[in-house]
Amino acid sequence: MEDLKVTLKQQIIDALNLQGMKPEDIDDSAPLFGDAGLGLDSIDSLELMVLLERNYGIKLTDASEGRNVLANIQSMSEYILANRKF
């Protein structure tokens, strides 16, 4: 799972153009949204949903499920491992 977390962090950095960030700068349990974490917003959440669909075959359609899945790197990794299509 650690390899997936590093890969996922790099994919997020690339997809959201988080210049100057490295995977090790992102804590697995830190919130991705809001002031306490990466500070991502609703537009970023759409990008993350596209990333999940494109790279893992996962389509999030339920907003409350999406909030839980996209909470942090740990929750995203666990969801990917349990639901990836390829």
N, C-alpha and C positions, 0 to 999 in steps of 0.2 A: 504494500500500500504506500510505502514511502516514495517509491519511484513515481507512482501515480500522482502523489501530492506535488512533487517537484515539477513534473510535466504539466500538471494543471496550473500551477502558479506561473510557469513560463508562458503557457497559452493565454492566461489572463493578462499578463504584462504585455504580450504582443497584441492581443485583440483590443485592449483598451489604451494602447500606446502610453503605458505608464513609464515614461522615460526616466532613466536613472535608477529604476528599481531592479532588484535581483530577487530570484525566488527565496533566498534566505532572509530577505527583508520582510516577508509576509509570514506572520505567525499562523499556524494551523487553526487555532481556536479564536483568533481575533475576528470580530464582525467585519464583513465586507462592506456593509452599508452604515451610514451614520458617522458622526464625528469620532467615535471611539475606535474605528477601524480604518479601512482604506478610504473611507469617505465617498464610496460609490453612490450613484443616484439611480433613478428609475430608467434612464436611457442606458446606463451601464448594465442594468439587469436584463434588458432586451438583448444586449450584446452577449451576455453570459448564456442566455437561453439559446441563442444561435450557435454559440460555441459548443454547448452540450449536444445539440442536434447534429451539427456538422461532424464533430470529432468522435461522438460516442453513440449516435443514433437515438438519443434520448430527447423526447419532446415533452416539455412541461406545458400542460394546458390549464391546470388548476392554480389559481393565484396563491391560495394559502399553502399549497404544497410547494410552490416555487419559492415562497418566502422561507420555508423551512430548509429546502435543499440549498438555496443560495446564501444561507446564513454565514457560513465560513468555509474554509478549505476542507476541514474535517467532514462536515456534513455533505459537501459536494462529492468528496472522494468516496464516502460510504455509499451514497446514492448511485454513483457511477458504477462501483463494483457490483452492486445488487441489480442494476437495471440496464447496463450497456448492451447494445445490440450487436456491436462489432468491436 
